[in-house]
Amino acid sequence: MQRRWDIFCTVVDNFGDIGVCWRLAKQLTQDHNQKVRLWVDDLLCFSCIAPDVNAEIQQQNVQGVEVCHWQTVFLDVEPADAVIEAFACELPDVYIAAMVRKHKRPVWINLEYLSAEPWVAQYHGLPSPHPRFPLSKTFFFPGFVKGTGGLLREKNLLTQREVFDGVAKRLFLDQKGLCECRTDEIRIALFCYDSAPIENLIGLLSDSLNPVLLIVPQGRAADRIVAILSHAASPDESLIKHKQLTVQIVPFMAQNDYDRLLWSCDINFVRGEDSFVRAQWAGNPFIWNIYPQAEGVHWKKLEAFLDLYTVDMPPEMAIAVREMWFCWNGGKALNATVWMNFLALRESLMQHNKKWIKQLLEQDDLVSGLVQFVENQL
Ligand SMILES: Cc1cn([C@H]2C[C@H](O)[C@@H](COP(=O)(O)OP(=O)(O)O[C@H]3O[C@@H](C)[C@H](O)[C@@H](O)[C@H]3O)O2)c(=O)[nH]c1=O
């Protein structure tokens, strides 16, 4: 049944908050024929991942989703049937009061951050009564195992990814002005935080046995690489060659194109939450730079994911993956042995990732779970 949804998103930092909400809004609209309003407080950040969004327009229709600028003074609007507050952002009081006044109370969901920690399945689906209003919201926890809310996955994602290999891939690379790949060249996409040991990686890739093409979206990591390789920079600074390494700095891409970039590369360095999940659906070897949190809380999350992801790997393979990820997150120095051991696993990781995807497919995707949950409540 077609329901109306309001999704509220505050951009804390980076692109992950709006990245997740935008996918969620699109999937509700396109895969489930729902009517979605997406309230975002930072349209400029949004327009980086969705160039169709005009940061100057307060209310606009983008790919079937009604995009609204969430401003401090919130107008009295009619709440939808289902309301999602993303990542515990606080709904405006005036909106909550309108929810209370509705004859049929909306289903209120707090969509949480993704974690592989075992407690997630226990907390997923728990209600939380509001301290001031006679309403209750439900915690929805995305996750990797049964009993959690699952992961964002469009209905036709894996089919699209399969048919992409071949002509479509070449066309995409061409369109994006990405260098022609030599047969022995390793193509790597790099998206990471400042804390990652980029200097070490650049050194290792420069001395690589094979030529390497490193594709880096504009941003702080790209700036650092330009600084590191300043002696080798070409006049336009978008293509830098140093020994075996070619660095190509590319404009930040629309989200759909970024997916295609992940499908096109031999190895994907990803970060945060959304690109991390997309790298898993891409199926190529990937290395996760986890969002660093105070007091090292993120290490537990990293371990929890690695426990799930490596459990079926032969021990040497599990060790090599753990070592690489540990070093990439600053646990210890990244050296040639760690990198070479990881690189040697490329083929076996492709095979492993096929099994991993199969395992992930055993659970419903996040949006199907949300739609089902809302239908059961209304
Ligand atoms: C590199 C690139 C990314 N993207 C998209 C993919 C994702 O939707 C988004 C990046 O989001 P993430 O991978 O999650 O990384 P992030 O670091 O940008 O976001 C983070 O934000 C913090 C506030 C959260 O606490 C983190 O958990 C995480 O979500 O940007 C593009 O659309 N084009 C690009 O060129």
The ligand as an SDF file (V2000), in Angstrom:
LIG
                    3D

 35 37  0  0  0  0  0  0  0  0999 V2000
   33.7480    9.4710   -2.6640 C   0  0  0  0  0  0  0  0  0  0  0  0
   32.2820    9.6600   -2.9220 C   0  0  0  0  0  0  0  0  0  0  0  0
   31.3500    9.2970   -1.9920 C   0  0  0  0  0  0  0  0  0  0  0  0
   30.0300    9.4480   -2.2460 N   0  0  0  0  0  0  0  0  0  0  0  0
   29.0260    9.1050   -1.2470 C   0  0  0  0  0  0  0  0  0  0  0  0
   28.9480    7.6630   -0.8850 C   0  0  0  0  0  0  0  0  0  0  0  0
   28.2940    7.7490    0.4770 C   0  0  0  0  0  0  0  0  0  0  0  0
   26.9020    7.8350    0.3290 O   0  0  0  0  0  0  0  0  0  0  0  0
   28.8430    9.0550    1.0570 C   0  0  0  0  0  0  0  0  0  0  0  0
   29.9750    8.8400    2.0480 C   0  0  0  0  0  0  0  0  0  0  0  0
   29.4710    8.2980    3.2240 O   0  0  0  0  0  0  0  0  0  0  0  0
   30.2830    7.2830    4.1200 P   0  0  0  0  0  0  0  0  0  0  0  0
   30.9130    6.2990    3.2470 O   0  0  0  0  0  0  0  0  0  0  0  0
   29.3770    6.7770    5.1650 O   0  0  0  0  0  0  0  0  0  0  0  0
   31.4800    8.1500    4.7380 O   0  0  0  0  0  0  0  0  0  0  0  0
   31.4780    9.5790    5.4630 P   0  0  0  0  0  0  0  0  0  0  0  0
   32.7220    9.6570    6.2310 O   0  0  0  0  0  0  0  0  0  0  0  0
   31.2910   10.6300    4.4680 O   0  0  0  0  0  0  0  0  0  0  0  0
   30.2660    9.5500    6.4310 O   0  0  0  0  0  0  0  0  0  0  0  0
   30.3740    9.3070    7.8080 C   0  0  0  0  0  0  0  0  0  0  0  0
   29.6460   10.3390    8.3790 O   0  0  0  0  0  0  0  0  0  0  0  0
   29.6760   10.3310    9.7950 C   0  0  0  0  0  0  0  0  0  0  0  0
   28.9030   11.5010   10.3000 C   0  0  0  0  0  0  0  0  0  0  0  0
   29.1220    9.0480   10.3200 C   0  0  0  0  0  0  0  0  0  0  0  0
   29.1810    9.0320   11.6740 O   0  0  0  0  0  0  0  0  0  0  0  0
   29.9140    7.9210    9.7440 C   0  0  0  0  0  0  0  0  0  0  0  0
   29.4100    6.7040   10.1800 O   0  0  0  0  0  0  0  0  0  0  0  0
   29.8500    8.0060    8.2290 C   0  0  0  0  0  0  0  0  0  0  0  0
   28.5410    7.7950    7.8130 O   0  0  0  0  0  0  0  0  0  0  0  0
   29.3190    9.8070   -0.0390 O   0  0  0  0  0  0  0  0  0  0  0  0
   29.5990    9.9780   -3.4610 C   0  0  0  0  0  0  0  0  0  0  0  0
   28.3770   10.0830   -3.6920 O   0  0  0  0  0  0  0  0  0  0  0  0
   30.5260   10.3600   -4.3670 N   0  0  0  0  0  0  0  0  0  0  0  0
   31.8520   10.2330   -4.1740 C   0  0  0  0  0  0  0  0  0  0  0  0
   32.6620   10.5950   -5.0570 O   0  0  0  0  0  0  0  0  0  0  0  0
  1  2  1  0
  2  3  2  0
  2 34  1  0
  3  4  1  0
  4  5  1  0
  4 31  1  0
  5  6  1  0
  5 30  1  0
  6  7  1  0
  7  8  1  0
  7  9  1  0
  9 10  1  0
  9 30  1  0
 10 11  1  0
 11 12  1  0
 12 13  2  0
 12 14  1  0
 12 15  1  0
 15 16  1  0
 16 17  2  0
 16 18  1  0
 16 19  1  0
 19 20  1  0
 20 21  1  0
 20 28  1  0
 21 22  1  0
 22 23  1  0
 22 24  1  0
 24 25  1  0
 24 26  1  0
 26 27  1  0
 26 28  1  0
 28 29  1  0
 31 32  2  0
 31 33  1  0
 33 34  1  0
 34 35  2  0
M  END
$$$$
